[in-house]
């Protein structure tokens, strides 16, 4: 457990250090996360403000990512177990076409909403430089973790099970 926390902290420090100075405040564990509104791939409106009091996971990903293929079943399972308790998960894709994203969603039976961030606005708000990156947000909308690479069910349990 301590090694996982140290690893997450180390990755977050590396990610934050790599961010360019665009005037936006860099995120740290415990910071209030930027709010956003977006449209998912099916045209439904998504607003972080509407999810206050609920834990949220944002996953910045790519259809070509081996980690994304490997751990999408983990996210599907976690979402199906806890969506009735208020968990929100959103995959955010910044670089592929709608068709490529839909094919990925179908192949891996993605159970939760996917947002196309073609202009990279959400990625900028969250200082995403590398993918896959999982942003875990508390019910109070503070940053709990930013995890680069693949993620396991045990990591998700450690991070947000207490909030469900």
PyMOL commands that set and color helices and strands:
alter all, ss='L'
color gray80, all
select helices_A, chain A and resi 2-18+48-51+66-85+98-107+121-125+153-163
alter helices_A, ss='H'
color red, helices_A
select strands_A, chain A and resi 37-39+45-47+56-61+88-93+114-116+133-137+143-148
alter strands_A, ss='S'
color yellow, strands_A
deselect
rebuild
show_as cartoon
